[in-house]
Amino acid sequence: MSTRDIRTSKDPDLAGSYAAIQRSAQSARDIAIRTNTAIIVAVDGKPVRITAAELIKIRELESSTPTPHIPSL
């Protein structure tokens, strides 16, 4: 099975779906923090529960760490 990056697809809808998934994940994290609930994510194919408190800590770490520049394709 090929593991090409979906963002390089010639289909603009498929290529744009990556950004949509990222926005959806961010929205889920925001809602979990606002409602003080946990989210479940897959890590190495296994379900992992992340609490709202953990999400807040992760967000604080990410905001204090510079993000690498990803060149546009």
PDB file of N, CA, C and O in Angstrom:
ATOM      1  N   MET A   1       0.840  -1.181   0.000  1.00  0.00           N
ATOM      2  CA  MET A   1       0.000   0.000   0.000  1.00  0.00           C
ATOM      3  C   MET A   1       0.884   1.242   0.000  1.00  0.00           C
ATOM      4  O   MET A   1       1.886   1.307   0.712  1.00  0.00           O
ATOM      5  N   SER A   2       0.502   2.214  -0.799  1.00  0.00           N
ATOM      6  CA  SER A   2       1.248   3.462  -0.911  1.00  0.00           C
ATOM      7  C   SER A   2       0.903   4.382   0.261  1.00  0.00           C
ATOM      8  O   SER A   2      -0.234   4.393   0.734  1.00  0.00           O
ATOM      9  N   THR A   3       1.879   5.145   0.722  1.00  0.00           N
ATOM     10  CA  THR A   3       1.642   6.087   1.816  1.00  0.00           C
ATOM     11  C   THR A   3       1.974   7.506   1.382  1.00  0.00           C
ATOM     12  O   THR A   3       2.636   8.248   2.107  1.00  0.00           O
ATOM     13  N   ARG A   4       1.512   7.877   0.203  1.00  0.00           N
ATOM     14  CA  ARG A   4       1.730   9.247  -0.281  1.00  0.00           C
ATOM     15  C   ARG A   4       0.997  10.254   0.596  1.00  0.00           C
ATOM     16  O   ARG A   4      -0.060   9.961   1.155  1.00  0.00           O
ATOM     17  N   ASP A   5       1.565  11.419   0.702  1.00  0.00           N
ATOM     18  CA  ASP A   5       0.960  12.503   1.468  1.00  0.00           C
ATOM     19  C   ASP A   5      -0.284  12.978   0.720  1.00  0.00           C
ATOM     20  O   ASP A   5      -0.211  13.340  -0.454  1.00  0.00           O
ATOM     21  N   ILE A   6      -1.425  12.972   1.409  1.00  0.00           N
ATOM     22  CA  ILE A   6      -2.703  13.346   0.785  1.00  0.00           C
ATOM     23  C   ILE A   6      -2.687  14.788   0.283  1.00  0.00           C
ATOM     24  O   ILE A   6      -3.422  15.131  -0.643  1.00  0.00           O
ATOM     25  N   ARG A   7      -1.858  15.625   0.885  1.00  0.00           N
ATOM     26  CA  ARG A   7      -1.785  17.031   0.476  1.00  0.00           C
ATOM     27  C   ARG A   7      -1.198  17.204  -0.916  1.00  0.00           C
ATOM     28  O   ARG A   7      -1.332  18.272  -1.512  1.00  0.00           O
ATOM     29  N   THR A   8      -0.547  16.164  -1.444  1.00  0.00           N
ATOM     30  CA  THR A   8       0.038  16.247  -2.782  1.00  0.00           C
ATOM     31  C   THR A   8      -0.893  15.706  -3.858  1.00  0.00           C
ATOM     32  O   THR A   8      -0.497  15.604  -5.019  1.00  0.00           O
ATOM     33  N   SER A   9      -2.123  15.357  -3.494  1.00  0.00           N
ATOM     34  CA  SER A   9      -3.076  14.814  -4.456  1.00  0.00           C
ATOM     35  C   SER A   9      -3.403  15.835  -5.541  1.00  0.00           C
ATOM     36  O   SER A   9      -3.435  17.039  -5.287  1.00  0.00           O
ATOM     37  N   LYS A  10      -3.643  15.345  -6.738  1.00  0.00           N
ATOM     38  CA  LYS A  10      -4.038  16.230  -7.838  1.00  0.00           C
ATOM     39  C   LYS A  10      -5.494  16.661  -7.709  1.00  0.00           C
ATOM     40  O   LYS A  10      -5.917  17.640  -8.323  1.00  0.00           O
ATOM     41  N   ASP A  11      -6.250  15.927  -6.913  1.00  0.00           N
ATOM     42  CA  ASP A  11      -7.647  16.273  -6.657  1.00  0.00           C
ATOM     43  C   ASP A  11      -7.680  17.357  -5.576  1.00  0.00           C
ATOM     44  O   ASP A  11      -7.293  17.085  -4.439  1.00  0.00           O
ATOM     45  N   PRO A  12      -8.127  18.575  -5.893  1.00  0.00           N
ATOM     46  CA  PRO A  12      -8.087  19.658  -4.897  1.00  0.00           C
ATOM     47  C   PRO A  12      -8.948  19.379  -3.666  1.00  0.00           C
ATOM     48  O   PRO A  12      -8.611  19.820  -2.567  1.00  0.00           O
ATOM     49  N   ASP A  13     -10.055  18.654  -3.836  1.00  0.00           N
ATOM     50  CA  ASP A  13     -10.883  18.328  -2.671  1.00  0.00           C
ATOM     51  C   ASP A  13     -10.153  17.379  -1.731  1.00  0.00           C
ATOM     52  O   ASP A  13     -10.194  17.544  -0.512  1.00  0.00           O
ATOM     53  N   LEU A  14      -9.499  16.402  -2.297  1.00  0.00           N
ATOM     54  CA  LEU A  14      -8.752  15.443  -1.489  1.00  0.00           C
ATOM     55  C   LEU A  14      -7.566  16.130  -0.811  1.00  0.00           C
ATOM     56  O   LEU A  14      -7.305  15.901   0.370  1.00  0.00           O
ATOM     57  N   ALA A  15      -6.859  16.961  -1.552  1.00  0.00           N
ATOM     58  CA  ALA A  15      -5.715  17.682  -0.982  1.00  0.00           C
ATOM     59  C   ALA A  15      -6.171  18.618   0.144  1.00  0.00           C
ATOM     60  O   ALA A  15      -5.477  18.759   1.151  1.00  0.00           O
ATOM     61  N   GLY A  16      -7.315  19.246  -0.023  1.00  0.00           N
ATOM     62  CA  GLY A  16      -7.834  20.166   0.986  1.00  0.00           C
ATOM     63  C   GLY A  16      -8.414  19.473   2.205  1.00  0.00           C
ATOM     64  O   GLY A  16      -8.607  20.103   3.244  1.00  0.00           O
ATOM     65  N   SER A  17      -8.695  18.176   2.089  1.00  0.00           N
ATOM     66  CA  SER A  17      -9.293  17.456   3.212  1.00  0.00           C
ATOM     67  C   SER A  17      -8.345  17.384   4.402  1.00  0.00           C
ATOM     68  O   SER A  17      -8.795  17.290   5.544  1.00  0.00           O
ATOM     69  N   TYR A  18      -7.047  17.428   4.152  1.00  0.00           N
ATOM     70  CA  TYR A  18      -6.081  17.392   5.252  1.00  0.00           C
ATOM     71  C   TYR A  18      -6.291  18.599   6.175  1.00  0.00           C
ATOM     72  O   TYR A  18      -6.339  18.452   7.396  1.00  0.00           O
ATOM     73  N   ALA A  19      -6.413  19.768   5.594  1.00  0.00           N
ATOM     74  CA  ALA A  19      -6.623  20.982   6.399  1.00  0.00           C
ATOM     75  C   ALA A  19      -7.954  20.905   7.145  1.00  0.00           C
ATOM     76  O   ALA A  19      -8.054  21.351   8.288  1.00  0.00           O
ATOM     77  N   ALA A  20      -8.971  20.342   6.501  1.00  0.00           N
ATOM     78  CA  ALA A  20     -10.280  20.210   7.142  1.00  0.00           C
ATOM     79  C   ALA A  20     -10.201  19.276   8.347  1.00  0.00           C
ATOM     80  O   ALA A  20     -10.819  19.537   9.380  1.00  0.00           O
ATOM     81  N   ILE A  21      -9.454  18.206   8.218  1.00  0.00           N
ATOM     82  CA  ILE A  21      -9.287  17.266   9.333  1.00  0.00           C
ATOM     83  C   ILE A  21      -8.532  17.944  10.476  1.00  0.00           C
ATOM     84  O   ILE A  21      -8.862  17.740  11.644  1.00  0.00           O
ATOM     85  N   GLN A  22      -7.532  18.740  10.146  1.00  0.00           N
ATOM     86  CA  GLN A  22      -6.782  19.467  11.177  1.00  0.00           C
ATOM     87  C   GLN A  22      -7.689  20.452  11.922  1.00  0.00           C
ATOM     88  O   GLN A  22      -7.616  20.563  13.146  1.00  0.00           O
ATOM     89  N   ARG A  23      -8.544  21.166  11.176  1.00  0.00           N
ATOM     90  CA  ARG A  23      -9.477  22.111  11.817  1.00  0.00           C
ATOM     91  C   ARG A  23     -10.468  21.373  12.711  1.00  0.00           C
ATOM     92  O   ARG A  23     -10.797  21.844  13.799  1.00  0.00           O
ATOM     93  N   SER A  24     -10.936  20.232  12.260  1.00  0.00           N
ATOM     94  CA  SER A  24     -11.878  19.434  13.039  1.00  0.00           C
ATOM     95  C   SER A  24     -11.241  18.944  14.339  1.00  0.00           C
ATOM     96  O   SER A  24     -11.868  18.987  15.397  1.00  0.00           O
ATOM     97  N   ALA A  25     -10.003  18.482  14.257  1.00  0.00           N
ATOM     98  CA  ALA A  25      -9.298  18.016  15.456  1.00  0.00           C
ATOM     99  C   ALA A  25      -9.102  19.161  16.445  1.00  0.00           C
ATOM    100  O   ALA A  25      -9.262  18.976  17.651  1.00  0.00           O
ATOM    101  N   GLN A  26      -8.754  20.344  15.934  1.00  0.00           N
ATOM    102  CA  GLN A  26      -8.581  21.509  16.813  1.00  0.00           C
ATOM    103  C   GLN A  26      -9.895  21.874  17.485  1.00  0.00           C
ATOM    104  O   GLN A  26      -9.914  22.216  18.667  1.00  0.00           O
ATOM    105  N   SER A  27     -10.989  21.803  16.743  1.00  0.00           N
ATOM    106  CA  SER A  27     -12.302  22.101  17.301  1.00  0.00           C
ATOM    107  C   SER A  27     -12.659  21.099  18.401  1.00  0.00           C
ATOM    108  O   SER A  27     -13.209  21.485  19.432  1.00  0.00           O
ATOM    109  N   ALA A  28     -12.354  19.829  18.192  1.00  0.00           N
ATOM    110  CA  ALA A  28     -12.629  18.805  19.207  1.00  0.00           C
ATOM    111  C   ALA A  28     -11.833  19.086  20.483  1.00  0.00           C
ATOM    112  O   ALA A  28     -12.353  18.941  21.589  1.00  0.00           O
ATOM    113  N   ARG A  29     -10.572  19.488  20.324  1.00  0.00           N
ATOM    114  CA  ARG A  29      -9.760  19.816  21.505  1.00  0.00           C
ATOM    115  C   ARG A  29     -10.326  21.036  22.229  1.00  0.00           C
ATOM    116  O   ARG A  29     -10.384  21.058  23.459  1.00  0.00           O
ATOM    117  N   ASP A  30     -10.748  22.061  21.462  1.00  0.00           N
ATOM    118  CA  ASP A  30     -11.320  23.263  22.070  1.00  0.00           C
ATOM    119  C   ASP A  30     -12.582  22.926  22.869  1.00  0.00           C
ATOM    120  O   ASP A  30     -12.754  23.402  23.990  1.00  0.00           O
ATOM    121  N   ILE A  31     -13.451  22.114  22.297  1.00  0.00           N
ATOM    122  CA  ILE A  31     -14.697  21.735  22.973  1.00  0.00           C
ATOM    123  C   ILE A  31     -14.397  20.917  24.226  1.00  0.00           C
ATOM    124  O   ILE A  31     -15.028  21.117  25.264  1.00  0.00           O
ATOM    125  N   ALA A  32     -13.443  20.001  24.133  1.00  0.00           N
ATOM    126  CA  ALA A  32     -13.084  19.186  25.301  1.00  0.00           C
ATOM    127  C   ALA A  32     -12.581  20.063  26.438  1.00  0.00           C
ATOM    128  O   ALA A  32     -12.917  19.827  27.599  1.00  0.00           O
ATOM    129  N   ILE A  33     -11.783  21.066  26.117  1.00  0.00           N
ATOM    130  CA  ILE A  33     -11.271  21.967  27.150  1.00  0.00           C
ATOM    131  C   ILE A  33     -12.421  22.787  27.754  1.00  0.00           C
ATOM    132  O   ILE A  33     -12.517  22.921  28.974  1.00  0.00           O
ATOM    133  N   ARG A  34     -13.296  23.335  26.890  1.00  0.00           N
ATOM    134  CA  ARG A  34     -14.413  24.155  27.392  1.00  0.00           C
ATOM    135  C   ARG A  34     -15.370  23.353  28.265  1.00  0.00           C
ATOM    136  O   ARG A  34     -15.924  23.888  29.225  1.00  0.00           O
ATOM    137  N   THR A  35     -15.572  22.072  27.944  1.00  0.00           N
ATOM    138  CA  THR A  35     -16.542  21.259  28.680  1.00  0.00           C
ATOM    139  C   THR A  35     -15.888  20.366  29.728  1.00  0.00           C
ATOM    140  O   THR A  35     -16.560  19.574  30.389  1.00  0.00           O
ATOM    141  N   ASN A  36     -14.566  20.500  29.875  1.00  0.00           N
ATOM    142  CA  ASN A  36     -13.806  19.711  30.841  1.00  0.00           C
ATOM    143  C   ASN A  36     -14.039  18.209  30.651  1.00  0.00           C
ATOM    144  O   ASN A  36     -14.294  17.477  31.607  1.00  0.00           O
ATOM    145  N   THR A  37     -13.946  17.778  29.410  1.00  0.00           N
ATOM    146  CA  THR A  37     -14.080  16.361  29.089  1.00  0.00           C
ATOM    147  C   THR A  37     -12.812  15.880  28.390  1.00  0.00           C
ATOM    148  O   THR A  37     -11.974  16.681  27.976  1.00  0.00           O
ATOM    149  N   ALA A  38     -12.690  14.591  28.269  1.00  0.00           N
ATOM    150  CA  ALA A  38     -11.516  14.004  27.622  1.00  0.00           C
ATOM    151  C   ALA A  38     -11.834  13.699  26.161  1.00  0.00           C
ATOM    152  O   ALA A  38     -12.997  13.634  25.760  1.00  0.00           O
ATOM    153  N   ILE A  39     -10.780  13.514  25.382  1.00  0.00           N
ATOM    154  CA  ILE A  39     -10.930  13.033  24.018  1.00  0.00           C
ATOM    155  C   ILE A  39     -10.166  11.712  23.914  1.00  0.00           C
ATOM    156  O   ILE A  39      -9.264  11.437  24.704  1.00  0.00           O
ATOM    157  N   ILE A  40     -10.539  10.918  22.942  1.00  0.00           N
ATOM    158  CA  ILE A  40      -9.861   9.661  22.674  1.00  0.00           C
ATOM    159  C   ILE A  40      -9.194   9.793  21.308  1.00  0.00           C
ATOM    160  O   ILE A  40      -9.845  10.144  20.324  1.00  0.00           O
ATOM    161  N   VAL A  41      -7.902   9.512  21.254  1.00  0.00           N
ATOM    162  CA  VAL A  41      -7.159   9.561  20.001  1.00  0.00           C
ATOM    163  C   VAL A  41      -6.446   8.230  19.811  1.00  0.00           C
ATOM    164  O   VAL A  41      -6.251   7.479  20.767  1.00  0.00           O
ATOM    165  N   ALA A  42      -6.059   7.945  18.579  1.00  0.00           N
ATOM    166  CA  ALA A  42      -5.313   6.723  18.300  1.00  0.00           C
ATOM    167  C   ALA A  42      -3.824   7.049  18.265  1.00  0.00           C
ATOM    168  O   ALA A  42      -3.399   7.965  17.561  1.00  0.00           O
ATOM    169  N   VAL A  43      -3.048   6.309  19.016  1.00  0.00           N
ATOM    170  CA  VAL A  43      -1.592   6.437  19.015  1.00  0.00           C
ATOM    171  C   VAL A  43      -1.043   5.040  18.734  1.00  0.00           C
ATOM    172  O   VAL A  43      -1.248   4.107  19.510  1.00  0.00           O
ATOM    173  N   ASP A  44      -0.349   4.921  17.619  1.00  0.00           N
ATOM    174  CA  ASP A  44       0.152   3.615  17.184  1.00  0.00           C
ATOM    175  C   ASP A  44      -0.973   2.586  17.107  1.00  0.00           C
ATOM    176  O   ASP A  44      -0.777   1.412  17.422  1.00  0.00           O
ATOM    177  N   GLY A  45      -2.152   3.040  16.685  1.00  0.00           N
ATOM    178  CA  GLY A  45      -3.292   2.153  16.506  1.00  0.00           C
ATOM    179  C   GLY A  45      -4.033   1.791  17.773  1.00  0.00           C
ATOM    180  O   GLY A  45      -4.967   0.990  17.730  1.00  0.00           O
ATOM    181  N   LYS A  46      -3.639   2.365  18.910  1.00  0.00           N
ATOM    182  CA  LYS A  46      -4.287   2.050  20.177  1.00  0.00           C
ATOM    183  C   LYS A  46      -4.990   3.291  20.719  1.00  0.00           C
ATOM    184  O   LYS A  46      -4.466   4.398  20.598  1.00  0.00           O
ATOM    185  N   PRO A  47      -6.179   3.118  21.317  1.00  0.00           N
ATOM    186  CA  PRO A  47      -6.898   4.270  21.870  1.00  0.00           C
ATOM    187  C   PRO A  47      -6.198   4.832  23.102  1.00  0.00           C
ATOM    188  O   PRO A  47      -5.775   4.092  23.990  1.00  0.00           O
ATOM    189  N   VAL A  48      -6.084   6.164  23.134  1.00  0.00           N
ATOM    190  CA  VAL A  48      -5.456   6.855  24.264  1.00  0.00           C
ATOM    191  C   VAL A  48      -6.406   7.972  24.704  1.00  0.00           C
ATOM    192  O   VAL A  48      -6.863   8.769  23.885  1.00  0.00           O
ATOM    193  N   ARG A  49      -6.694   8.018  25.998  1.00  0.00           N
ATOM    194  CA  ARG A  49      -7.573   9.045  26.567  1.00  0.00           C
ATOM    195  C   ARG A  49      -6.724  10.232  26.992  1.00  0.00           C
ATOM    196  O   ARG A  49      -5.736  10.073  27.708  1.00  0.00           O
ATOM    197  N   ILE A  50      -7.119  11.436  26.544  1.00  0.00           N
ATOM    198  CA  ILE A  50      -6.408  12.665  26.925  1.00  0.00           C
ATOM    199  C   ILE A  50      -7.420  13.578  27.616  1.00  0.00           C
ATOM    200  O   ILE A  50      -8.421  13.974  27.020  1.00  0.00           O
ATOM    201  N   THR A  51      -7.148  13.905  28.872  1.00  0.00           N
ATOM    202  CA  THR A  51      -8.067  14.739  29.642  1.00  0.00           C
ATOM    203  C   THR A  51      -7.960  16.203  29.223  1.00  0.00           C
ATOM    204  O   THR A  51      -7.018  16.605  28.541  1.00  0.00           O
ATOM    205  N   ALA A  52      -8.939  16.978  29.643  1.00  0.00           N
ATOM    206  CA  ALA A  52      -8.920  18.412  29.352  1.00  0.00           C
ATOM    207  C   ALA A  52      -7.687  19.069  29.974  1.00  0.00           C
ATOM    208  O   ALA A  52      -7.078  19.945  29.359  1.00  0.00           O
ATOM    209  N   ALA A  53      -7.318  18.660  31.173  1.00  0.00           N
ATOM    210  CA  ALA A  53      -6.135  19.226  31.836  1.00  0.00           C
ATOM    211  C   ALA A  53      -4.877  18.921  31.019  1.00  0.00           C
ATOM    212  O   ALA A  53      -4.006  19.778  30.872  1.00  0.00           O
ATOM    213  N   GLU A  54      -4.787  17.707  30.492  1.00  0.00           N
ATOM    214  CA  GLU A  54      -3.636  17.350  29.669  1.00  0.00           C
ATOM    215  C   GLU A  54      -3.625  18.151  28.367  1.00  0.00           C
ATOM    216  O   GLU A  54      -2.568  18.571  27.895  1.00  0.00           O
ATOM    217  N   LEU A  55      -4.813  18.358  27.792  1.00  0.00           N
ATOM    218  CA  LEU A  55      -4.906  19.156  26.567  1.00  0.00           C
ATOM    219  C   LEU A  55      -4.427  20.583  26.805  1.00  0.00           C
ATOM    220  O   LEU A  55      -3.748  21.167  25.961  1.00  0.00           O
ATOM    221  N   ILE A  56      -4.783  21.136  27.950  1.00  0.00           N
ATOM    222  CA  ILE A  56      -4.347  22.492  28.291  1.00  0.00           C
ATOM    223  C   ILE A  56      -2.824  22.538  28.418  1.00  0.00           C
ATOM    224  O   ILE A  56      -2.188  23.468  27.921  1.00  0.00           O
ATOM    225  N   LYS A  57      -2.236  21.539  29.081  1.00  0.00           N
ATOM    226  CA  LYS A  57      -0.774  21.496  29.219  1.00  0.00           C
ATOM    227  C   LYS A  57      -0.096  21.371  27.855  1.00  0.00           C
ATOM    228  O   LYS A  57       0.908  22.031  27.588  1.00  0.00           O
ATOM    229  N   ILE A  58      -0.654  20.521  26.999  1.00  0.00           N
ATOM    230  CA  ILE A  58      -0.098  20.343  25.651  1.00  0.00           C
ATOM    231  C   ILE A  58      -0.168  21.657  24.889  1.00  0.00           C
ATOM    232  O   ILE A  58       0.792  22.046  24.223  1.00  0.00           O
ATOM    233  N   ARG A  59      -1.303  22.339  24.987  1.00  0.00           N
ATOM    234  CA  ARG A  59      -1.474  23.619  24.291  1.00  0.00           C
ATOM    235  C   ARG A  59      -0.466  24.652  24.788  1.00  0.00           C
ATOM    236  O   ARG A  59       0.098  25.405  23.994  1.00  0.00           O
ATOM    237  N   GLU A  60      -0.242  24.689  26.095  1.00  0.00           N
ATOM    238  CA  GLU A  60       0.729  25.633  26.654  1.00  0.00           C
ATOM    239  C   GLU A  60       2.141  25.325  26.158  1.00  0.00           C
ATOM    240  O   GLU A  60       2.899  26.239  25.834  1.00  0.00           O
ATOM    241  N   LEU A  61       2.492  24.047  26.098  1.00  0.00           N
ATOM    242  CA  LEU A  61       3.810  23.658  25.589  1.00  0.00           C
ATOM    243  C   LEU A  61       3.962  24.022  24.121  1.00  0.00           C
ATOM    244  O   LEU A  61       5.008  24.522  23.706  1.00  0.00           O
ATOM    245  N   GLU A  62       2.917  23.771  23.332  1.00  0.00           N
ATOM    246  CA  GLU A  62       2.982  24.076  21.904  1.00  0.00           C
ATOM    247  C   GLU A  62       3.083  25.574  21.652  1.00  0.00           C
ATOM    248  O   GLU A  62       3.752  26.002  20.712  1.00  0.00           O
ATOM    249  N   SER A  63       2.422  26.374  22.488  1.00  0.00           N
ATOM    250  CA  SER A  63       2.460  27.816  22.270  1.00  0.00           C
ATOM    251  C   SER A  63       3.810  28.415  22.671  1.00  0.00           C
ATOM    252  O   SER A  63       4.180  29.490  22.200  1.00  0.00           O
ATOM    253  N   SER A  64       4.542  27.716  23.542  1.00  0.00           N
ATOM    254  CA  SER A  64       5.846  28.233  23.948  1.00  0.00           C
ATOM    255  C   SER A  64       6.985  27.671  23.102  1.00  0.00           C
ATOM    256  O   SER A  64       8.125  28.118  23.219  1.00  0.00           O
ATOM    257  N   THR A  65       6.680  26.689  22.248  1.00  0.00           N
ATOM    258  CA  THR A  65       7.684  26.076  21.382  1.00  0.00           C
ATOM    259  C   THR A  65       7.487  26.578  19.964  1.00  0.00           C
ATOM    260  O   THR A  65       6.385  26.473  19.427  1.00  0.00           O
ATOM    261  N   PRO A  66       8.530  27.122  19.343  1.00  0.00           N
ATOM    262  CA  PRO A  66       8.377  27.573  17.954  1.00  0.00           C
ATOM    263  C   PRO A  66       8.075  26.386  17.033  1.00  0.00           C
ATOM    264  O   PRO A  66       8.669  25.316  17.167  1.00  0.00           O
ATOM    265  N   THR A  67       7.153  26.592  16.107  1.00  0.00           N
ATOM    266  CA  THR A  67       6.805  25.527  15.168  1.00  0.00           C
ATOM    267  C   THR A  67       7.702  25.603  13.953  1.00  0.00           C
ATOM    268  O   THR A  67       8.027  26.695  13.485  1.00  0.00           O
ATOM    269  N   PRO A  68       8.103  24.461  13.441  1.00  0.00           N
ATOM    270  CA  PRO A  68       8.962  24.488  12.245  1.00  0.00           C
ATOM    271  C   PRO A  68       8.174  24.946  11.031  1.00  0.00           C
ATOM    272  O   PRO A  68       6.974  24.692  10.927  1.00  0.00           O
ATOM    273  N   HIS A  69       8.840  25.610  10.132  1.00  0.00           N
ATOM    274  CA  HIS A  69       8.204  26.075   8.908  1.00  0.00           C
ATOM    275  C   HIS A  69       8.064  24.899   7.943  1.00  0.00           C
ATOM    276  O   HIS A  69       9.046  24.222   7.638  1.00  0.00           O
ATOM    277  N   ILE A  70       6.856  24.660   7.469  1.00  0.00           N
ATOM    278  CA  ILE A  70       6.624  23.611   6.475  1.00  0.00           C
ATOM    279  C   ILE A  70       6.513  24.289   5.116  1.00  0.00           C
ATOM    280  O   ILE A  70       5.579  25.057   4.885  1.00  0.00           O
ATOM    281  N   PRO A  71       7.443  24.021   4.222  1.00  0.00           N
ATOM    282  CA  PRO A  71       7.383  24.686   2.924  1.00  0.00           C
ATOM    283  C   PRO A  71       6.164  24.267   2.136  1.00  0.00           C
ATOM    284  O   PRO A  71       5.731  23.118   2.214  1.00  0.00           O
ATOM    285  N   SER A  72       5.611  25.194   1.380  1.00  0.00           N
ATOM    286  CA  SER A  72       4.454  24.866   0.552  1.00  0.00           C
ATOM    287  C   SER A  72       4.919  24.044  -0.640  1.00  0.00           C
ATOM    288  O   SER A  72       6.040  24.185  -1.129  1.00  0.00           O
ATOM    289  N   LEU A  73       4.021  23.188  -1.084  1.00  0.00           N
ATOM    290  CA  LEU A  73       4.357  22.298  -2.204  1.00  0.00           C
ATOM    291  C   LEU A  73       3.904  22.847  -3.512  1.00  0.00           C
ATOM    292  O   LEU A  73       4.111  22.219  -4.550  1.00  0.00           O
TER     293      LEU A  73
END
